[in-house]
């Protein structure tokens, strides 16, 4: 340890610490219990030697400094306990200059790398440059390693108000970019709060890394404070799920976590017992990189299936292409291929926006959240070519048509029923092969004019619905009609769950916007945190919007303060009908009484204003577009609250 001392000013004015009182101060990184006793200022180590209790939060009683945690006494000046025991507290030199108090501590040694350092550096080397989470007592070692990486410009960390929002934000980031991101929590409740967002990432097949603190290994299994067996708890959600041990191969453990997440498009979880996170790394340990550890993903489909699919395409006259979320990074190639087939391109709800509604081949969304255009062309087709979609009930891809399915995951092929040609391969590679076999040889009819006709019919229907008015609030149709006119063409839009989302699927007409949603999990509350993830990913390049009902926004309402803290230029539109409208609708459909679905809401606009954002409330239709334009044009986080009619969806 260095013998050189460094003086730190710990108190600007000694008068704020009266005789007989103690106070916690900091000198460098050293916690100090500063005492004022018998006319003298003294400095003691702030940690009680027994359980680390903060002595600066104690009190002087009968001439002794009493630990606030377990009542042990120490002399306020010498740090010695009564009775001649050897468990005294370290003291530091003190001096007074004018009214200020200074404390001298040994010059700090240069930081020696820890297990957390080598693992966080490995994580960054594998492409994680963004993390969302909450720092707390059981993850401080990992947090400090992240802090050093942030200082070096290698990592961006966003502190949130609830760990569930951290997991949703990370999931939203990954869904938009395809790059892995991390969420971070403490032991026990901090980690379990991330569980829902981890499941959202898992079922939507995106690579997410969850990092959690853990209590000291020596008290595991004893029922210690905030002890939860996190490895056991996360077995169902995490494909790779391990606790770090002192003798682990630490960089390899992180490498395996990242490889599982990226290759399998899954969730990985690593938990750090507190003492392990602070431990020095083994001398020869160093961070790993993905170099020569991961294979290219350009998988070609089996030849026999290619031959079968080729013949089906050559025989088809009215094919239709259906794209899901898994095709989002290959849309240029898919649309070019669709042009050679003169065929419509339909999306699943998770794939909304992958082709513009005003594209000559675009037919909107298929299924419960969709348009009659999409279902009409599916039913009129003689071949469905499906890229990156999972055939959920919500989408309703009919099994009664000949089907070609392309997917990187062999388990996703023919998952619910047999398909005629199952092409296991990477989409762009498979498309290249299909084009080589079919280009210039097809006999499809040009369906563009039919697409235009069907759009005309649907737009007339929407205009008719737009005129509906019950005088109980603005219709959801009107909200999304306004968004069609106001939302920037290149925006990212995170949507929530509920009737507002169904209406968004039917009535919002995407151009170049990217849409994020909680697909298979369908978790309420997703929109605002996911928009935070989108802002972290592309907020300086694209406008970021989010849409929810009042029920969804209420789940993570406090995150508006996070938007303000980081000046996240996010525009949130909340449809406030004071009801969980989708649940009421489901109760009626089940021939039940509507029960416990009403909501007591604040003024969301006033709440946003109180947080430091722009808040605007709209109750009249004629105010809607000007208010939305005001929110759009505001430089900073903004919320538009629209009072809506629960029945006009």
C-alpha positions in Angstrom: 0.0 0.0 0.0 1.2 3.5 -0.8 2.6 5.6 2.1 2.0 8.8 0.2 -1.0 10.7 1.5 -3.6 12.8 -0.3 -5.6 15.5 1.5 -9.3 15.8 0.6 -11.7 18.6 1.7 -14.6 16.7 3.3 -16.5 19.5 4.9 -16.8 23.0 3.5 -18.0 24.5 6.8 -17.3 22.8 10.1 -20.3 24.5 11.7 -22.7 22.1 10.0 -21.4 19.3 12.2 -22.1 20.4 15.8 -20.4 19.0 18.9 -21.5 15.5 19.8 -22.6 14.6 16.2 -21.2 12.3 13.5 -21.6 12.4 9.7 -20.7 10.3 6.7 -18.3 12.0 4.2 -16.1 10.8 1.4 -12.4 11.3 0.8 -11.6 10.0 -2.7 -13.3 6.6 -2.6 -12.8 6.2 1.1 -15.9 6.4 3.2 -15.3 8.4 6.4 -17.2 8.7 9.6 -16.4 12.3 10.7 -17.0 12.9 14.4 -17.1 16.1 16.4 -16.4 15.2 20.1 -14.9 17.2 23.0 -14.1 20.1 20.7 -12.2 17.9 18.2 -12.9 16.7 14.7 -11.8 13.1 14.0 -12.0 10.7 11.0 -12.7 7.0 11.3 -13.3 4.3 8.7 -17.0 4.4 8.0 -17.3 0.6 8.0 -17.9 -1.1 11.3 -15.5 -4.1 11.4 -18.3 -6.6 12.2 -20.9 -6.3 9.4 -19.8 -3.1 7.6 -22.4 -0.9 9.2 -22.1 2.8 8.3 -20.8 4.4 11.5 -21.5 7.9 10.1 -25.2 7.1 10.5 -24.7 6.2 14.2 -24.7 8.4 17.2 -22.5 9.4 20.2 -24.1 8.1 23.4 -22.4 8.4 26.8 -19.1 9.4 25.2 -19.0 6.4 22.7 -19.8 6.2 19.0 -22.5 3.5 18.6 -22.8 1.4 15.4 -26.4 1.9 14.0 -26.6 -1.8 12.9 -25.8 -3.8 16.0 -25.0 -1.3 18.7 -21.2 -1.9 19.2 -19.3 1.0 20.7 -16.1 2.8 19.6 -14.4 5.9 20.9 -15.3 8.8 18.6 -11.7 10.0 18.3 -9.5 6.9 18.6 -11.9 4.3 17.1 -11.1 1.8 19.9 -13.8 -0.3 21.5 -14.2 -0.5 25.3 -12.8 -3.4 27.2 -9.5 -3.6 25.3 -10.8 -5.6 22.4 -8.8 -5.6 19.2 -11.6 -4.9 16.7 -11.2 -1.1 16.6 -11.8 1.1 13.7 -9.0 2.6 11.5 -8.5 6.4 11.9 -7.2 9.1 9.5 -5.4 12.3 10.0 -7.5 15.5 10.1 -6.7 19.2 9.7 -8.7 22.4 9.8 -8.2 25.3 7.5 -10.4 28.3 8.1 -13.8 26.7 8.4 -13.1 23.7 6.2 -12.2 20.1 7.4 -9.6 18.0 5.5 -8.9 14.3 5.8 -5.7 12.6 4.6 -5.9 9.1 3.1 -3.2 7.0 1.5 -2.9 7.6 -2.3 -5.1 5.1 -4.1 -3.4 2.3 -5.9 -4.0 1.9 -9.6 -7.0 -0.3 -10.3 -6.2 -4.0 -10.5 -8.5 -5.8 -13.0 -11.3 -7.9 -11.5 -13.3 -10.9 -12.7 -16.0 -8.4 -13.5 -13.6 -6.4 -15.7 -12.5 -9.3 -17.8 -16.1 -10.5 -18.3 -17.5 -7.1 -19.1 -14.7 -6.5 -21.6 -15.5 -9.8 -23.2 -19.1 -8.9 -23.4 -18.2 -5.6 -25.2 -15.8 -7.4 -27.5 -18.8 -9.6 -28.6 -20.8 -6.6 -29.7 -22.8 -5.4 -26.6 -22.3 -1.7 -26.4 -25.6 -0.8 -24.7 -27.0 -1.8 -21.3 -30.1 -0.9 -19.3 -30.5 -1.5 -15.6 -30.4 -0.5 -12.0 -27.3 -0.4 -9.8 -27.7 -1.8 -6.3 -25.8 -3.3 -3.4 -25.3 -6.8 -4.8 -24.1 -5.8 -8.3 -21.7 -3.0 -7.5 -18.6 -4.9 -8.7 -20.1 -5.5 -12.1 -21.5 -2.0 -12.2 -18.0 -0.6 -11.5 -16.6 -2.6 -14.4 -19.3 -1.2 -16.6 -18.5 2.3 -15.4 -14.9 2.0 -16.5 -16.0 0.8 -20.0 -18.4 3.7 -20.2 -15.6 6.1 -19.4 -13.5 4.5 -22.2 -16.4 5.1 -24.6 -17.0 1.3 -25.1 -20.4 1.0 -23.4 -23.5 3.1 -22.9 -25.4 2.5 -19.7 -28.9 3.8 -19.1 -30.2 3.7 -15.5 -34.0 3.1 -15.4 -36.7 3.2 -12.7 -37.7 -0.5 -12.9 -35.8 -3.5 -14.0 -38.7 -4.7 -16.1 -38.3 -1.6 -18.2 -34.6 -2.4 -18.6 -35.4 -5.9 -20.0 -38.0 -4.5 -22.4 -35.7 -1.7 -23.5 -33.0 -4.2 -24.2 -35.4 -6.4 -26.1 -36.7 -3.4 -28.1 -33.1 -2.4 -28.9 -32.3 -5.9 -30.2 -35.6 -6.2 -32.2 -34.7 -3.0 -34.0 -31.0 -3.6 -34.7 -30.4 -7.3 -34.5 -27.5 -6.6 -32.2 -27.4 -8.0 -28.7 -28.0 -5.8 -25.7 -27.9 -6.3 -21.9 -30.2 -5.7 -19.0 -28.9 -5.6 -15.5 -30.3 -6.0 -12.0 -29.4 -6.8 -8.4 -30.0 -10.1 -6.6 -33.5 -11.2 -5.7 -36.3 -8.7 -6.8 -34.1 -6.8 -9.2 -33.3 -9.9 -11.1 -36.8 -11.3 -11.0 -38.2 -8.0 -12.2 -36.4 -8.6 -15.5 -38.1 -11.9 -16.0 -41.0 -10.7 -18.2 -38.8 -8.8 -20.6 -36.5 -11.8 -20.8 -39.4 -13.9 -21.9 -40.4 -11.3 -24.5 -37.0 -11.5 -26.0 -37.0 -15.3 -25.9 -40.3 -15.9 -27.6 -39.6 -13.3 -30.3 -36.2 -14.9 -30.9 -33.8 -12.0 -30.3 -30.4 -12.3 -28.6 -30.5 -10.7 -25.1 -28.0 -10.9 -22.2 -29.3 -10.6 -18.7 -26.8 -9.9 -15.9 -27.7 -10.1 -12.2 -26.0 -9.7 -8.9 -26.2 -12.3 -6.3 -25.6 -12.6 -2.5 -22.2 -13.9 -1.3 -21.7 -17.5 -2.1 -21.1 -18.3 1.6 -24.7 -17.4 2.5 -26.4 -19.0 -0.5 -29.0 -21.5 0.7 -29.4 -20.0 4.2 -32.3 -17.7 3.4 -30.1 -14.6 3.3 -31.6 -11.2 2.6 -32.7 -11.0 -1.1 -31.4 -14.5 -1.8 -33.1 -16.2 -4.7 -31.7 -19.1 -6.6 -31.5 -17.2 -9.8 -29.9 -20.0 -11.9 -32.8 -22.2 -10.9 -35.4 -19.4 -11.3 -34.2 -18.5 -14.9 -33.8 -22.1 -16.2 -37.1 -21.8 -18.2 -36.2 -18.5 -19.9 -32.4 -18.6 -20.4 -30.8 -20.9 -23.0 -27.5 -20.3 -21.3 -27.8 -19.8 -17.5 -24.8 -19.9 -15.1 -23.4 -18.4 -11.9 -19.8 -17.2 -12.0 -17.5 -18.9 -9.6 -14.0 -18.0 -8.4 -12.5 -20.8 -10.4 -14.6 -20.3 -13.5 -12.9 -19.7 -16.9 -14.4 -16.3 -16.8 -13.9 -14.9 -20.3 -14.9 -18.3 -21.7 -18.1 -18.2 -19.6 -19.1 -14.8 -21.1 -18.1 -16.0 -24.6 -20.4 -19.0 -24.3 -23.2 -16.7 -23.1 -22.8 -14.4 -26.0 -22.4 -17.2 -28.5 -25.6 -18.9 -27.3 -27.5 -15.6 -27.5 -26.3 -14.7 -31.0 -26.3 -18.1 -32.7 -29.5 -19.4 -31.2 -31.2 -16.0 -31.0 -31.9 -16.7 -27.4 -31.6 -15.2 -23.9 -28.4 -15.8 -21.9 -28.2 -15.1 -18.1 -25.1 -14.8 -15.9 -25.3 -14.1 -12.2 -22.4 -12.7 -10.1 -22.1 -13.6 -6.4 -21.0 -10.4 -4.7 -17.5 -11.6 -3.6 -16.7 -13.0 -7.0 -17.6 -9.8 -8.8 -15.0 -7.9 -6.7 -12.3 -10.6 -6.8 -9.1 -9.9 -8.7 -8.9 -11.8 -12.0 -6.4 -14.6 -12.4 -3.1 -13.3 -13.6 -3.2 -14.9 -17.1 -6.9 -14.2 -17.7 -7.7 -11.9 -20.5 -10.9 -10.9 -22.3 -11.9 -12.9 -25.4 -13.2 -11.8 -28.8 -15.5 -13.5 -31.3 -12.6 -14.0 -33.7 -12.8 -17.6 -35.1 -15.4 -18.4 -32.5 -18.6 -18.0 -34.7 -19.5 -19.3 -38.1 -21.2 -17.4 -40.9 -24.9 -17.8 -41.0 -25.3 -18.1 -44.8 -26.9 -21.6 -44.7 -28.2 -22.9 -48.0 -31.4 -25.1 -48.0 -31.4 -28.8 -48.9 -31.3 -29.4 -52.7 -34.3 -31.6 -52.7 -36.5 -29.0 -51.0 -35.1 -26.3 -53.4 -36.2 -28.5 -56.3 -39.7 -28.9 -54.9 -40.1 -25.2 -54.1 -38.8 -24.3 -57.6 -41.4 -26.4 -59.3 -44.2 -25.0 -57.1 -43.2 -21.4 -58.0 -43.0 -22.3 -61.7 -46.5 -23.8 -61.6 -48.1 -20.9 -59.7 -50.2 -18.2 -61.4 -51.3 -16.3 -58.3 -48.6 -16.6 -55.6 -48.5 -14.4 -52.5 -45.5 -13.7 -50.3 -46.0 -13.5 -46.5 -43.2 -12.0 -44.4 -42.8 -12.1 -40.7 -40.5 -10.4 -38.2 -37.8 -12.9 -39.0 -37.5 -11.4 -42.5 -37.0 -7.8 -41.4 -33.3 -7.5 -42.5 -33.9 -9.1 -46.0 -36.9 -7.0 -47.2 -35.1 -5.3 -50.1 -34.3 -8.7 -51.6 -37.8 -10.1 -50.9 -39.5 -7.1 -52.5 -37.3 -7.4 -55.6 -38.2 -11.0 -55.9 -41.9 -10.2 -55.5 -41.6 -7.8 -58.4 -40.4 -10.7 -60.6 -43.5 -12.7 -59.6 -45.9 -9.7 -59.9 -47.3 -10.9 -56.6 -48.7 -9.2 -53.4 -46.5 -9.0 -50.2 -48.4 -9.5 -47.0 -47.0 -9.1 -43.5 -47.8 -10.7 -40.1 -48.6 -8.2 -37.4 -45.1 -8.5 -36.0 -43.9 -7.7 -39.5 -46.1 -4.6 -40.0 -44.2 -2.0 -41.8 -41.7 -4.3 -43.5 -43.3 -3.1 -46.8 -45.0 0.2 -47.2 -48.8 0.2 -47.4 -48.5 2.5 -50.4 -46.1 0.2 -52.2 -47.7 -1.2 -55.4 -47.3 -4.8 -54.0 -48.0 -4.0 -50.3 -51.1 -5.5 -48.9 -50.9 -4.7 -45.2 -51.2 -7.0 -42.2 -52.8 -10.5 -42.1 -54.8 -11.8 -39.2 -56.7 -10.4 -36.2 -54.9 -7.1 -36.3 -55.0 -6.8 -40.0 -56.8 -5.6 -43.1 -59.3 -7.3 -45.4 -56.8 -6.7 -48.3 -54.2 -9.2 -46.9 -56.8 -11.9 -46.2 -58.4 -11.5 -49.6 -55.1 -12.0 -51.4 -54.2 -15.0 -49.2 -57.5 -16.6 -50.0 -57.2 -15.9 -53.8 -53.7 -17.2 -54.1 -52.6 -20.6 -55.4 -49.2 -20.6 -53.6 -48.0 -19.0 -50.3 -44.3 -18.2 -50.0 -43.6 -17.5 -46.3 -40.4 -15.9 -45.1 -39.5 -15.6 -41.4 -43.0 -16.1 -40.0 -44.2 -18.5 -37.4 -47.8 -19.4 -38.3 -49.3 -18.2 -35.1 -53.1 -18.3 -34.6 -53.1 -14.6 -34.4 -51.8 -14.4 -38.0 -54.0 -17.1 -39.4 -52.0 -18.3 -42.4 -54.2 -20.9 -43.9 -52.9 -24.4 -44.2 -55.3 -25.1 -47.1 -53.0 -23.5 -49.7 -49.7 -24.9 -51.1 -47.0 -23.4 -48.9 -43.3 -22.8 -49.2 -41.7 -21.9 -45.8 -38.2 -20.4 -45.4 -36.7 -20.2 -41.9 -33.2 -20.3 -40.3 -34.6 -22.5 -37.5 -35.5 -26.1 -38.5 -37.8 -26.4 -35.6 -39.9 -23.5 -36.9 -40.5 -25.3 -40.2 -43.8 -27.2 -40.3 -44.2 -26.3 -36.6 -48.0 -26.5 -36.4 -48.9 -28.4 -39.6 -47.1 -29.8 -42.6 -45.9 -27.5 -45.3 -45.3 -28.6 -48.9 -41.7 -27.3 -49.2 -39.7 -26.5 -46.0 -36.6 -24.6 -46.8 -34.1 -24.6 -43.9 -31.8 -21.8 -44.7 -30.8 -18.1 -44.3 -33.4 -16.0 -46.1 -31.1 -14.0 -48.4 -29.1 -17.1 -49.4 -32.3 -19.0 -50.1 -33.7 -16.1 -52.1 -30.6 -16.0 -54.3 -30.9 -19.8 -55.0 -34.7 -19.5 -55.8 -34.0 -16.6 -58.2 -31.4 -18.5 -60.0 -33.9 -21.4 -60.6 -37.0 -19.3 -61.4 -36.0 -15.9 -62.8 -37.6 -15.4 -66.3 -39.3 -18.8 -66.1 -42.5 -18.0 -64.2 -46.0 -17.6 -65.6 -47.6 -15.5 -62.9 -50.3 -13.0 -63.6 -49.7 -9.3 -62.7 -51.8 -8.6 -59.5 -50.9 -4.9 -59.1 -54.2 -3.6 -60.5 -56.2 -5.9 -58.1 -54.1 -4.7 -55.2 -55.0 -1.1 -56.1 -58.7 -1.9 -56.3 -58.7 -3.7 -52.9 -56.9 -0.7 -51.3 -59.5 1.7 -52.7 -62.3 -0.4 -51.2 -60.6 -0.6 -47.8 -59.8 3.2 -47.7 -63.4 4.0 -48.5 -64.4 1.7 -45.6 -61.9 3.5 -43.3 -63.3 6.9 -44.2 -66.8 5.7 -43.4 -65.7 4.4 -40.0 -63.8 7.7 -39.4 -67.2 9.5 -39.3 -68.5 7.4 -36.4 -69.0 9.5 -33.3 -70.6 8.6 -30.0 -69.7 11.9 -28.2 -67.8 9.8 -25.6 -64.3 10.6 -26.8 -62.2 10.5 -30.0 -62.2 7.2 -31.9 -59.0 5.1 -32.2 -59.5 5.3 -36.0 -59.1 9.1 -35.8 -55.9 8.8 -33.7 -54.2 6.6 -36.2 -55.6 8.6 -39.2 -53.8 11.6 -37.6 -50.7 9.6 -37.1 -50.7 8.7 -40.8 -50.6 12.4 -41.5 -48.2 13.5 -38.8 -45.7 10.7 -37.9 -42.4 11.1 -39.8 -42.0 8.6 -42.6 -38.8 7.2 -41.1 -39.9 6.9 -37.5 -39.5 3.9 -35.2 -42.9 3.2 -33.5 -43.1 0.9 -30.5 -46.6 -0.3 -29.8 -48.2 -1.8 -26.8 -50.9 -4.4 -26.2 -54.7 -4.0 -26.2 -57.4 -2.5 -28.3 -55.1 0.4 -29.2 -52.8 -2.1 -30.8 -55.5 -3.8 -32.9 -56.6 -0.4 -34.1 -53.0 0.5 -35.0 -52.7 -2.8 -37.0 -55.8 -2.0 -39.0 -55.6 1.8 -39.4 -52.0 3.0 -39.4 -50.5 2.9 -42.8 -46.7 2.6 -42.5 -44.3 4.0 -45.1 -40.7 3.6 -44.1 -41.4 3.3 -40.3 -40.1 0.4 -38.3 -42.6 -1.2 -35.8 -41.6 -2.8 -32.5 -44.0 -4.9 -30.4 -44.2 -7.6 -27.8 -45.1 -10.3 -30.3 -45.6 -13.7 -28.9 -45.6 -12.7 -25.2 -48.0 -9.9 -25.8 -47.0 -8.1 -22.7 -48.8 -4.9 -21.7 -46.4 -2.1 -20.8 -43.9 -2.9 -23.6 -44.2 0.3 -25.7 -42.5 3.0 -23.7 -39.5 1.0 -22.5 -39.0 -0.5 -26.0 -39.0 3.1 -27.3 -36.2 3.8 -24.9 -34.3 0.9 -26.4 -35.0 2.2 -29.9 -33.8 5.7 -28.9 -30.6 4.2 -27.5 -30.1 2.4 -30.9 -31.1 5.0 -33.4 -32.5 8.0 -31.6 -29.9 10.4 -33.2 -30.8 9.1 -36.7 -34.6 8.6 -36.6 -37.6 9.9 -34.8 -38.8 7.6 -32.0 -42.5 7.2 -31.2 -44.5 4.9 -29.0 -48.2 4.2 -28.6 -50.1 2.6 -25.8 -53.4 2.6 -24.0 -53.8 4.0 -20.5 -53.4 0.5 -19.0 -50.1 -0.1 -20.8 -48.6 3.3 -19.9 -49.6 2.9 -16.3 -47.3 -0.1 -16.0 -44.1 1.9 -16.5 -45.3 5.5 -16.1 -42.3 6.4 -14.0 -40.0 5.9 -17.0 -41.0 9.3 -18.3 -38.5 10.6 -15.8 -35.9 8.4 -17.5 -36.8 10.0 -20.8 -36.2 13.4 -19.2 -33.0 12.4 -17.5 -31.3 11.3 -20.7 -33.2 13.8 -22.9 -34.6 10.9 -25.0 -36.5 12.6 -27.8 -39.4 10.1 -27.7 -43.0 11.0 -28.6 -45.5 8.9 -26.7 -49.2 8.8 -27.7 -51.5 7.4 -25.0 -55.2 6.5 -25.8 -56.9 7.2 -22.5 -60.4 5.6 -22.3 -60.2 4.9 -18.5 -60.6 1.2 -19.1 -58.9 -2.0 -19.9 -61.0 -2.1 -23.1 -59.6 -5.3 -24.6 -60.4 -7.2 -21.4 -63.9 -5.8 -21.2 -64.4 -6.9 -24.8 -63.2 -10.4 -24.0 -65.5 -10.6 -21.0 -68.4 -9.8 -23.2 -67.3 -12.3 -25.9 -67.2 -14.9 -23.2 -70.8 -13.9 -22.2 -69.6 -12.7 -18.8 -70.3 -9.5 -16.9 -67.7 -6.8 -17.4 -65.8 -6.7 -14.1 -62.8 -4.8 -12.7 -61.6 -3.3 -15.9 -62.3 0.4 -15.2 -59.2 2.5 -14.4 -58.7 5.6 -12.3 -56.2 7.7 -14.2 -54.3 10.9 -13.5 -53.9 13.5 -16.2 -51.1 11.8 -18.1 -50.3 15.1 -19.8 -49.9 16.9 -16.4 -47.8 14.0 -15.1 -45.4 14.3 -18.1 -45.2 18.0 -17.5 -44.4 17.4 -13.8 -41.6 15.1 -14.9 -40.1 17.8 -17.1 -41.4 16.6 -20.5 -44.0 18.2 -22.7 -47.5 17.0 -21.9 -50.5 17.8 -24.2 -54.1 16.6 -23.6 -56.7 16.4 -26.3 -60.5 15.9 -25.8 -61.8 17.2 -29.1 -61.3 15.9 -32.6 -60.4 19.2 -34.1 -57.6 19.6 -31.6 -56.0 16.3 -32.5 -53.7 17.0 -35.5 -52.5 20.4 -34.2 -51.6 18.8 -30.8 -49.9 15.8 -32.5 -47.9 18.2 -34.6 -46.9 20.2 -31.5 -45.6 17.0 -29.9 -43.8 16.0 -33.1 -42.0 19.3 -33.3 -41.0 19.6 -29.7 -37.3 19.1 -29.1 -37.3 16.6 -26.3 -39.5 14.0 -24.7 -43.2 14.6 -25.2 -46.5 12.9 -24.4 -49.9 13.3 -26.2 -52.8 12.2 -24.2 -55.9 11.5 -26.3 -59.2 11.0 -24.5 -60.8 8.2 -26.6 -64.1 6.3 -26.8 -63.6 2.7 -25.6 -66.2 1.5 -28.1 -64.8 3.1 -31.3 -61.9 0.9 -32.1 
